[in-house]
Amino acid sequence: MSQEDTFKKIQEVLESLRPAIKIDGGDVELVSFDKGIASVRLYGACATCPVSLYTLKVGIETQLKKVIPNILEVVRVE
């Protein structure tokens, strides 16, 4: 899968997760994807939530890895 295709696929997966994230008053944006690392920015309630790392790793990263095998990690950027 090309870098561009991977970026688009990540955005599709994030779009599918967005309703659940928005229920809690948050949002997520894909900032970049490079060398297997997807960098995302969390907004709203997710930006300051003490369990946002759990949402990032267990929720977002797990789902992305299921769909896109070349995802190594998802990291949060400010």
ABEGO torsion letter per residue (X at the ends): XBAAAAAAAAAAAAAAAAAAAAAAGBBBBBABBBGGBBBBBBBEAAAABAAAAAAAAAAAAAAAAAABAABABBBBBX
